[in-house]
């Protein structure tokens, strides 16, 4: 099974930030698929 964890913080009328992690779960455990993705903040 694959799912996402998407915590977010928002300031009403100004801006917001959301970080998405893609996670795969198998019989042997779990792994974060998005761990190796470069994150760029501007």
PQR file of N, CA, C, O and H, with PARSE charges and radii, in Angstrom:
ATOM      1  N   UNK A   1       0.847  -1.153   0.000 -0.4000 1.5000
ATOM      2  CA  UNK A   1       0.000   0.000   0.000 -0.0000 2.0000
ATOM      3  C   UNK A   1       0.904   1.230   0.000  0.5500 1.7000
ATOM      4  O   UNK A   1       1.941   1.248   0.664 -0.5500 1.4000
ATOM      5  N   UNK A   2       0.505   2.253  -0.746 -0.4000 1.5000
ATOM      6  CA  UNK A   2       1.230   3.532  -0.778 -0.0000 2.0000
ATOM      7  C   UNK A   2       0.271   4.619  -0.314  0.5500 1.7000
ATOM      8  O   UNK A   2      -0.890   4.651  -0.724 -0.5500 1.4000
ATOM      9  H   UNK A   2      -0.337   2.239  -1.285  0.4000 1.0000
ATOM     10  N   UNK A   3       0.756   5.496   0.532 -0.4000 1.5000
ATOM     11  CA  UNK A   3      -0.066   6.626   0.966 -0.0000 2.0000
ATOM     12  C   UNK A   3       0.820   7.833   1.191  0.5500 1.7000
ATOM     13  O   UNK A   3       2.046   7.722   1.167 -0.5500 1.4000
ATOM     14  H   UNK A   3       1.699   5.470   0.864  0.4000 1.0000
ATOM     15  N   UNK A   4       0.201   8.996   1.412 -0.4000 1.5000
ATOM     16  CA  UNK A   4       0.959  10.221   1.661 -0.0000 2.0000
ATOM     17  C   UNK A   4       0.627  10.752   3.051  0.5500 1.7000
ATOM     18  O   UNK A   4      -0.478  10.578   3.565 -0.5500 1.4000
ATOM     19  H   UNK A   4      -0.795   9.086   1.432  0.4000 1.0000
ATOM     20  N   UNK A   5       1.617  11.401   3.633 -0.4000 1.5000
ATOM     21  CA  UNK A   5       1.456  12.140   4.885 -0.0000 2.0000
ATOM     22  C   UNK A   5       1.693  13.596   4.510  0.5500 1.7000
ATOM     23  O   UNK A   5       2.771  13.940   4.027 -0.5500 1.4000
ATOM     24  H   UNK A   5       2.515  11.543   3.215  0.4000 1.0000
ATOM     25  N   UNK A   6       0.697  14.459   4.726 -0.4000 1.5000
ATOM     26  CA  UNK A   6       0.775  15.835   4.237 -0.0000 2.0000
ATOM     27  C   UNK A   6       0.478  16.864   5.324  0.5500 1.7000
ATOM     28  O   UNK A   6      -0.580  17.493   5.300 -0.5500 1.4000
ATOM     29  H   UNK A   6      -0.179  14.179   5.118  0.4000 1.0000
ATOM     30  N   UNK A   7       1.389  17.046   6.274 -0.4000 1.5000
ATOM     31  CA  UNK A   7       1.149  18.100   7.269 -0.0000 2.0000
ATOM     32  C   UNK A   7       1.259  19.475   6.620  0.5500 1.7000
ATOM     33  O   UNK A   7       2.060  19.667   5.705 -0.5500 1.4000
ATOM     34  H   UNK A   7       2.248  16.535   6.294  0.4000 1.0000
ATOM     35  N   UNK A   8       0.478  20.409   7.078 -0.4000 1.5000
ATOM     36  CA  UNK A   8       0.518  21.761   6.513 -0.0000 2.0000
ATOM     37  C   UNK A   8       0.292  22.810   7.579  0.5500 1.7000
ATOM     38  O   UNK A   8      -0.343  22.554   8.602 -0.5500 1.4000
ATOM     39  H   UNK A   8      -0.172  20.252   7.821  0.4000 1.0000
ATOM     40  N   UNK A   9       0.824  23.999   7.323 -0.4000 1.5000
ATOM     41  CA  UNK A   9       0.627  25.154   8.192 -0.0000 2.0000
ATOM     42  C   UNK A   9       0.192  26.302   7.297  0.5500 1.7000
ATOM     43  O   UNK A   9       0.812  26.565   6.266 -0.5500 1.4000
ATOM     44  H   UNK A   9       1.340  24.206   6.492  0.4000 1.0000
ATOM     45  N   UNK A  10      -0.879  26.987   7.693 -0.4000 1.5000
ATOM     46  CA  UNK A  10      -1.415  28.078   6.881 -0.0000 2.0000
ATOM     47  C   UNK A  10      -1.690  29.290   7.755  0.5500 1.7000
ATOM     48  O   UNK A  10      -2.190  29.172   8.874 -0.5500 1.4000
ATOM     49  H   UNK A  10      -1.383  26.774   8.530  0.4000 1.0000
ATOM     50  N   UNK A  11      -1.353  30.461   7.221 -0.4000 1.5000
ATOM     51  CA  UNK A  11      -1.686  31.728   7.855 -0.0000 2.0000
ATOM     52  C   UNK A  11      -2.771  32.353   6.992  0.5500 1.7000
ATOM     53  O   UNK A  11      -2.536  32.673   5.827 -0.5500 1.4000
ATOM     54  H   UNK A  11      -0.947  30.557   6.312  0.4000 1.0000
ATOM     55  N   UNK A  12      -3.946  32.527   7.556 -0.4000 1.5000
ATOM     56  CA  UNK A  12      -5.111  33.003   6.801 -0.0000 2.0000
ATOM     57  C   UNK A  12      -4.811  34.288   6.034  0.5500 1.7000
ATOM     58  O   UNK A  12      -4.359  35.282   6.602 -0.5500 1.4000
ATOM     59  H   UNK A  12      -4.137  32.267   8.503  0.4000 1.0000
ATOM     60  N   UNK A  13      -5.074  34.239   4.725 -0.4000 1.5000
ATOM     61  CA  UNK A  13      -4.903  35.408   3.872 -0.0000 2.0000
ATOM     62  C   UNK A  13      -3.476  35.749   3.509  0.5500 1.7000
ATOM     63  O   UNK A  13      -3.242  36.743   2.822 -0.5500 1.4000
ATOM     64  H   UNK A  13      -5.441  33.431   4.263  0.4000 1.0000
ATOM     65  N   UNK A  14      -2.504  34.948   3.952 -0.4000 1.5000
ATOM     66  CA  UNK A  14      -1.104  35.285   3.678 -0.0000 2.0000
ATOM     67  C   UNK A  14      -0.384  34.184   2.907  0.5500 1.7000
ATOM     68  O   UNK A  14      -0.026  34.387   1.747 -0.5500 1.4000
ATOM     69  H   UNK A  14      -2.694  34.141   4.510  0.4000 1.0000
ATOM     70  N   UNK A  15      -0.166  33.042   3.512 -0.4000 1.5000
ATOM     71  CA  UNK A  15       0.615  31.986   2.865 -0.0000 2.0000
ATOM     72  C   UNK A  15       0.357  30.648   3.557  0.5500 1.7000
ATOM     73  O   UNK A  15      -0.315  30.571   4.585 -0.5500 1.4000
ATOM     74  H   UNK A  15      -0.457  32.877   4.454  0.4000 1.0000
ATOM     75  N   UNK A  16       0.909  29.615   2.962 -0.4000 1.5000
ATOM     76  CA  UNK A  16       0.805  28.288   3.545 -0.0000 2.0000
ATOM     77  C   UNK A  16       1.963  27.419   3.102  0.5500 1.7000
ATOM     78  O   UNK A  16       2.603  27.680   2.083 -0.5500 1.4000
ATOM     79  H   UNK A  16       1.455  29.677   2.126  0.4000 1.0000
ATOM     80  N   UNK A  17       2.223  26.387   3.878 -0.4000 1.5000
ATOM     81  CA  UNK A  17       3.294  25.451   3.571 -0.0000 2.0000
ATOM     82  C   UNK A  17       2.766  24.038   3.781  0.5500 1.7000
ATOM     83  O   UNK A  17       2.121  23.753   4.790 -0.5500 1.4000
ATOM     84  H   UNK A  17       1.703  26.176   4.706  0.4000 1.0000
ATOM     85  N   UNK A  18       3.041  23.159   2.826 -0.4000 1.5000
ATOM     86  CA  UNK A  18       2.662  21.756   2.964 -0.0000 2.0000
ATOM     87  C   UNK A  18       3.845  20.910   2.517  0.5500 1.7000
ATOM     88  O   UNK A  18       4.413  21.138   1.449 -0.5500 1.4000
ATOM     89  H   UNK A  18       3.565  23.391   2.007  0.4000 1.0000
ATOM     90  N   UNK A  19       4.211  19.939   3.333 -0.4000 1.5000
ATOM     91  CA  UNK A  19       5.288  19.006   3.000 -0.0000 2.0000
ATOM     92  C   UNK A  19       4.646  17.639   2.797  0.5500 1.7000
ATOM     93  O   UNK A  19       3.925  17.153   3.669 -0.5500 1.4000
ATOM     94  H   UNK A  19       3.749  19.753   4.201  0.4000 1.0000
ATOM     95  N   UNK A  20       4.899  17.032   1.675 -0.4000 1.5000
ATOM     96  CA  UNK A  20       4.292  15.733   1.365 -0.0000 2.0000
ATOM     97  C   UNK A  20       5.340  14.636   1.410  0.5500 1.7000
ATOM     98  O   UNK A  20       6.394  14.742   0.783 -0.5500 1.4000
ATOM     99  H   UNK A  20       5.484  17.427   0.967  0.4000 1.0000
ATOM    100  N   UNK A  21       5.042  13.583   2.154 -0.4000 1.5000
ATOM    101  CA  UNK A  21       5.900  12.395   2.196 -0.0000 2.0000
ATOM    102  C   UNK A  21       5.121  11.226   1.605  0.5500 1.7000
ATOM    103  O   UNK A  21       3.991  10.963   2.017 -0.5500 1.4000
ATOM    104  H   UNK A  21       4.186  13.497   2.663  0.4000 1.0000
ATOM    105  N   UNK A  22       5.715  10.527   0.647 -0.4000 1.5000
ATOM    106  CA  UNK A  22       5.115   9.331   0.059 -0.0000 2.0000
ATOM    107  C   UNK A  22       5.700   8.115   0.760  0.5500 1.7000
ATOM    108  O   UNK A  22       6.919   7.953   0.818 -0.5500 1.4000
ATOM    109  H   UNK A  22       6.633  10.741   0.313  0.4000 1.0000
ATOM    110  N   UNK A  23       4.828   7.258   1.293 -0.4000 1.5000
ATOM    111  CA  UNK A  23       5.257   6.126   2.100 -0.0000 2.0000
ATOM    112  C   UNK A  23       4.688   4.839   1.509  0.5500 1.7000
ATOM    113  O   UNK A  23       3.514   4.791   1.141 -0.5500 1.4000
ATOM    114  H   UNK A  23       3.838   7.389   1.246  0.4000 1.0000
ATOM    115  N   UNK A  24       5.513   3.798   1.415 -0.4000 1.5000
ATOM    116  CA  UNK A  24       5.043   2.483   0.991 -0.0000 2.0000
ATOM    117  C   UNK A  24       5.127   1.548   2.199  0.5500 1.7000
ATOM    118  O   UNK A  24       6.118   1.538   2.930 -0.5500 1.4000
ATOM    119  H   UNK A  24       6.467   3.837   1.713  0.4000 1.0000
ATOM    120  N   UNK A  25       4.063   0.763   2.390 -0.4000 1.5000
ATOM    121  CA  UNK A  25       4.012  -0.200   3.495 -0.0000 2.0000
ATOM    122  C   UNK A  25       3.863  -1.591   2.902  0.5500 1.7000
ATOM    123  O   UNK A  25       2.970  -1.836   2.091 -0.5500 1.4000
ATOM    124  H   UNK A  25       3.258   0.771   1.797  0.4000 1.0000
ATOM    125  N   UNK A  26       4.746  -2.505   3.312 -0.4000 1.5000
ATOM    126  CA  UNK A  26       4.697  -3.895   2.853 -0.0000 2.0000
ATOM    127  C   UNK A  26       4.653  -4.809   4.078  0.5500 1.7000
ATOM    128  O   UNK A  26       4.690  -4.333   5.214 -0.5500 1.4000
ATOM    129  H   UNK A  26       5.471  -2.306   3.970  0.4000 1.0000
ATOM    130  N   UNK A  27       4.578  -6.094   3.850 -0.4000 1.5000
ATOM    131  CA  UNK A  27       4.579  -7.047   4.957 -0.0000 2.0000
ATOM    132  C   UNK A  27       5.856  -6.961   5.785  0.5500 1.7000
ATOM    133  O   UNK A  27       5.850  -7.264   6.978 -0.5500 1.4000
ATOM    134  H   UNK A  27       4.548  -6.480   2.928  0.4000 1.0000
ATOM    135  N   UNK A  28       6.952  -6.546   5.146 -0.4000 1.5000
ATOM    136  CA  UNK A  28       8.241  -6.499   5.850 -0.0000 2.0000
ATOM    137  C   UNK A  28       8.548  -5.144   6.481  0.5500 1.7000
ATOM    138  O   UNK A  28       9.585  -4.999   7.129 -0.5500 1.4000
ATOM    139  H   UNK A  28       6.956  -6.299   4.177  0.4000 1.0000
ATOM    140  N   UNK A  29       7.682  -4.152   6.313 -0.4000 1.5000
ATOM    141  CA  UNK A  29       7.944  -2.845   6.919 -0.0000 2.0000
ATOM    142  C   UNK A  29       7.479  -1.695   6.061  0.5500 1.7000
ATOM    143  O   UNK A  29       6.637  -1.864   5.180 -0.5500 1.4000
ATOM    144  H   UNK A  29       6.840  -4.270   5.787  0.4000 1.0000
ATOM    145  N   UNK A  30       8.032  -0.520   6.321 -0.4000 1.5000
ATOM    146  CA  UNK A  30       7.660   0.678   5.563 -0.0000 2.0000
ATOM    147  C   UNK A  30       8.906   1.405   5.095  0.5500 1.7000
ATOM    148  O   UNK A  30       9.998   1.211   5.628 -0.5500 1.4000
ATOM    149  H   UNK A  30       8.717  -0.383   7.036  0.4000 1.0000
ATOM    150  N   UNK A  31       8.719   2.254   4.076 -0.4000 1.5000
ATOM    151  CA  UNK A  31       9.831   3.033   3.525 -0.0000 2.0000
ATOM    152  C   UNK A  31       9.281   4.344   3.012  0.5500 1.7000
ATOM    153  O   UNK A  31       8.235   4.365   2.363 -0.5500 1.4000
ATOM    154  H   UNK A  31       7.832   2.411   3.643  0.4000 1.0000
ATOM    155  N   UNK A  32       9.973   5.447   3.293 -0.4000 1.5000
ATOM    156  CA  UNK A  32       9.579   6.757   2.791 -0.0000 2.0000
ATOM    157  C   UNK A  32      10.172   6.917   1.399  0.5500 1.7000
ATOM    158  O   UNK A  32      11.391   6.991   1.241 -0.5500 1.4000
ATOM    159  H   UNK A  32      10.822   5.430   3.820  0.4000 1.0000
ATOM    160  N   UNK A  33       9.311   6.969   0.394 -0.4000 1.5000
ATOM    161  CA  UNK A  33       9.770   7.048  -0.991 -0.0000 2.0000
ATOM    162  C   UNK A  33      10.312   8.427  -1.342  0.5500 1.7000
ATOM    163  O   UNK A  33      11.207   8.544  -2.179 -0.5500 1.4000
ATOM    164  H   UNK A  33       8.321   6.909   0.521  0.4000 1.0000
ATOM    165  N   UNK A  34       9.792   9.452  -0.726 -0.4000 1.5000
ATOM    166  CA  UNK A  34      10.169  10.818  -1.083 -0.0000 2.0000
ATOM    167  C   UNK A  34      11.389  11.323  -0.306  0.5500 1.7000
ATOM    168  O   UNK A  34      11.733  12.500  -0.414 -0.5500 1.4000
ATOM    169  H   UNK A  34       9.065   9.357  -0.047  0.4000 1.0000
ATOM    170  N   UNK A  35      12.031  10.483   0.452 -0.4000 1.5000
ATOM    171  CA  UNK A  35      13.170  10.898   1.281 -0.0000 2.0000
ATOM    172  C   UNK A  35      14.319  11.483   0.451  0.5500 1.7000
ATOM    173  O   UNK A  35      14.975  12.427   0.892 -0.5500 1.4000
ATOM    174  H   UNK A  35      11.752   9.527   0.539  0.4000 1.0000
ATOM    175  N   UNK A  36      14.570  10.939  -0.737 -0.4000 1.5000
ATOM    176  CA  UNK A  36      15.708  11.371  -1.541 -0.0000 2.0000
ATOM    177  C   UNK A  36      15.401  12.519  -2.508  0.5500 1.7000
ATOM    178  O   UNK A  36      16.254  12.888  -3.315 -0.5500 1.4000
ATOM    179  H   UNK A  36      14.038  10.172  -1.096  0.4000 1.0000
ATOM    180  N   UNK A  37      14.207  13.079  -2.434 -0.4000 1.5000
ATOM    181  CA  UNK A  37      13.839  14.188  -3.318 -0.0000 2.0000
ATOM    182  C   UNK A  37      14.382  15.482  -2.741  0.5500 1.7000
ATOM    183  O   UNK A  37      14.200  15.760  -1.556 -0.5500 1.4000
ATOM    184  H   UNK A  37      13.514  12.780  -1.778  0.4000 1.0000
ATOM    185  N   UNK A  38      15.051  16.279  -3.575 -0.4000 1.5000
ATOM    186  CA  UNK A  38      15.536  17.588  -3.138 -0.0000 2.0000
ATOM    187  C   UNK A  38      14.349  18.505  -2.896  0.5500 1.7000
ATOM    188  O   UNK A  38      13.421  18.550  -3.704 -0.5500 1.4000
ATOM    189  H   UNK A  38      15.199  16.053  -4.537  0.4000 1.0000
ATOM    190  N   UNK A  39      14.373  19.224  -1.807 -0.4000 1.5000
ATOM    191  CA  UNK A  39      13.314  20.167  -1.493 -0.0000 2.0000
ATOM    192  C   UNK A  39      13.852  21.578  -1.716  0.5500 1.7000
ATOM    193  O   UNK A  39      14.938  21.926  -1.253 -0.5500 1.4000
ATOM    194  H   UNK A  39      15.127  19.188  -1.151  0.4000 1.0000
ATOM    195  N   UNK A  40      13.081  22.368  -2.424 -0.4000 1.5000
ATOM    196  CA  UNK A  40      13.490  23.733  -2.730 -0.0000 2.0000
ATOM    197  C   UNK A  40      12.480  24.687  -2.110  0.5500 1.7000
ATOM    198  O   UNK A  40      11.280  24.582  -2.361 -0.5500 1.4000
ATOM    199  H   UNK A  40      12.198  22.085  -2.799  0.4000 1.0000
ATOM    200  N   UNK A  41      12.957  25.587  -1.326 -0.4000 1.5000
ATOM    201  CA  UNK A  41      12.081  26.584  -0.697 -0.0000 2.0000
ATOM    202  C   UNK A  41      12.446  27.955  -1.266  0.5500 1.7000
ATOM    203  O   UNK A  41      13.601  28.378  -1.215 -0.5500 1.4000
ATOM    204  H   UNK A  41      13.932  25.672  -1.122  0.4000 1.0000
ATOM    205  N   UNK A  42      11.452  28.631  -1.803 -0.4000 1.5000
ATOM    206  CA  UNK A  42      11.695  29.983  -2.345 -0.0000 2.0000
ATOM    207  C   UNK A  42      10.818  30.989  -1.669  0.5500 1.7000
ATOM    208  O   UNK A  42      10.879  32.175  -1.990 -0.5500 1.4000
ATOM    209  H   UNK A  42      10.513  28.288  -1.845  0.4000 1.0000
TER
END
